Amino acid sequence: MLNKVCFIILNYNNYTDTINCIHSLQSTIRRDMYDIIVVDNNSSNDSVSQLRKCLNDVEIIPNKVNRVLRPEIEYNFRQVS
C-alpha cells in the first residue's frame, strides 16, 4: 500500500499560476494518492476568491499576514498532522 502525499502550495498575488500548477498535478497523479492545500499569504488581490472559485476540491487557507517561508511550512504541517 502506498502512502498518500500532501502538497502544500503557497500563493501570493498569483492565483493563475497556482491554479495552473494544481490542474497539472490533478491531471498527472491519481486523485486518491494526494491531498492539496493552498496557503494564501495575505494576497492584496482577489486570489482567495479566485482560488476558491476554481478549486472546489482543494483546501484553501488564507493567512491574515504574509509570513516568511519557514514558519509557514511548519504551521501548515501542524494543520495536516
Helices and strands as residue ranges (DSSP letters): E 5-11, H 15-28, G 31-33, E 34-40, H 47-54, E 59-62, H 69-80
